[in-house]
């Protein structure tokens, strides 16, 4: 399944019969020894921060943030003689704004979010556990009764999953409607984005000279080559020392 060049990277391969993902195939896993490309290393504390901005949406929160910001600006305000250093002034203002934000809003957790935690409840876990137990019995000794029991539990799990997702979607729609009635625009748009959010495949395309959309990778590369060739290879007029326009120079 791999090229001969990378065959030595494969250390171990085995199939996992215990993995249950509702298929008549067995999951195959492999240990791969690969060189990791060097990535960008970020210094500690230099990552992107996500502020808990919901704390300052109310008038009280805004006043608290404004008071904290004014207090910190007054503390960092100094009178310096001589020319002003704009870079230092900007860094002082930036650090003051960040310090006030940390004091009033704080940052939200940026850990890996668990998917489907809203509808993946204890009832669904129990159904999955029963189905997995029935599948283990089939692997040990397959009989007609055990196979039929497994298929029955498999259908039941899919039914419960569909029901839970439908109930969760209905709850989200009701919450969105409630936000609309309360005129909470920010929370409303955030809830709508959460509902509509899903897998969006990335499509690379461009237009040719006639405006036709190109999706083929080779055609796109040729179009970019043609575009840069037409854009960069042009004659531009130049002037001599006396300001007179000379003949065009091709770049």
Secondary structure, DSSP 8 states (H G I E B T S, - for coil): ---GGGGGGEEEEEEETT--SSSSS-EEEEEE-----------TT-S---B-GGGGSSHHHHHHHHHHHHHHHHHH-----SS--HHHHHHHHHHHHHHHHHHHT-B---S---TTTTT--HHHHHHHHHHHHHHHHHHH---HHHHHHHHHHHHHHHHHHHHHHHHHHHHHHHHHHHHHHTT-HHHHHHHHHHHH---------EE-TTS-EE--HHHHHHHHHHHHHHHHS-EE--B-TTS-B---EE-
